[in-house]
Each structure stands twice: as C-alpha cells, then as structure tokens.
Amino acid sequence: MIVTVHSGPSLDPGAPTPIFQLHTPNDSFMSDYDVDKDGQRFLVGTLVGEEPSPPLTVVMNWTAILETK
C-alpha cells in the first residue's frame, strides 16, 4: 500500500492504495516479501512458470469396484 502524505501545520495522510498484487506460494504475504536494503525495490518470493495442479478425482464406493473383479 502507498499513502500520499501532505505536510503542513498538521499531518494530512491521503487514502491508502495498493501498489501491486501478489500471488505467493503459501498465501502468507508477510513471509514472502522484503524491502531491499537501499529501499528502492521490493524482493518477492513468487511462483514462476508453475503449471496448475491437475483436478482431483474422488471415487465413491470404491470397494464395490474391487468386489466385481
């Protein structure tokens, strides 16, 4: 998030707005990013080029299939 702040006799912060959206491997935003020591960029752990997981197949009453063979 970024907030524009106007200084003067009192502190006048603007509305926060997102800088970017992250899609991290473990859905834990707090552990997957850091700010570079020069303060000019973010370092983000993210998935690159990973194929989506195949669909999950659930077989109901599978013991009946075993009995017929």
Wavefront OBJ file of the C-alpha trace (Angstrom):
o trace
v 0.000 0.000 0.000
v 1.062 3.561 -0.580
v -0.230 6.683 1.114
v 0.398 10.235 -0.043
v 1.126 12.487 2.940
v 0.795 16.278 2.823
v 2.738 18.124 5.484
v 1.852 21.478 6.951
v 0.573 22.635 10.297
v -0.848 19.123 10.694
v -0.178 15.755 9.126
v -2.671 15.074 6.314
v -2.443 11.456 5.055
v -4.353 10.523 1.909
v -6.240 7.308 1.227
v -4.128 4.120 1.009
v -3.940 2.481 -2.420
v -2.383 -0.847 -3.445
v 0.999 -0.738 -5.186
v 0.747 -4.247 -6.654
v -0.998 -7.582 -6.135
v 0.950 -10.679 -5.077
v 0.246 -14.357 -5.705
v 2.593 -16.105 -3.318
v 3.313 -19.828 -2.942
v 1.923 -20.241 0.549
v -0.652 -17.416 0.656
v 1.254 -15.812 3.521
v 2.011 -12.256 2.412
v 4.071 -11.405 5.472
v 6.749 -14.061 4.961
v 7.186 -13.770 1.177
v 8.486 -10.256 0.697
v 11.159 -7.892 1.935
v 12.395 -4.417 1.080
v 15.864 -4.184 -0.472
v 18.430 -2.546 1.805
v 18.572 0.532 -0.455
v 14.805 0.985 -0.002
v 14.219 1.278 -3.763
v 12.577 -2.071 -4.529
v 10.690 -4.994 -3.072
v 12.044 -8.546 -3.161
v 9.170 -11.008 -3.557
v 9.116 -14.800 -3.417
v 6.652 -15.951 -6.047
v 5.935 -18.903 -8.325
v 7.253 -18.613 -11.876
v 6.026 -20.848 -14.683
v 4.454 -23.476 -12.464
v 1.690 -25.496 -14.089
v -1.631 -25.623 -12.247
v -2.371 -28.766 -10.285
v -4.379 -31.451 -12.099
v -8.000 -31.846 -10.990
v -8.697 -34.115 -8.042
v -10.801 -37.217 -8.762
v -12.799 -38.724 -5.898
v -14.071 -42.278 -6.376
v -17.103 -43.046 -4.272
v -17.904 -46.633 -3.223
v -14.527 -47.872 -4.498
v -14.784 -51.126 -2.525
v -17.672 -52.225 -4.781
v -15.332 -51.937 -7.778
v -12.890 -54.325 -6.086
v -15.595 -56.927 -5.444
v -16.578 -57.166 -9.127
v -13.086 -58.098 -10.298
l 1 2 3 4 5 6 7 8 9 10 11 12 13 14 15 16 17 18 19 20 21 22 23 24 25 26 27 28 29 30 31 32 33 34 35 36 37 38 39 40 41 42 43 44 45 46 47 48 49 50 51 52 53 54 55 56 57 58 59 60 61 62 63 64 65 66 67 68 69
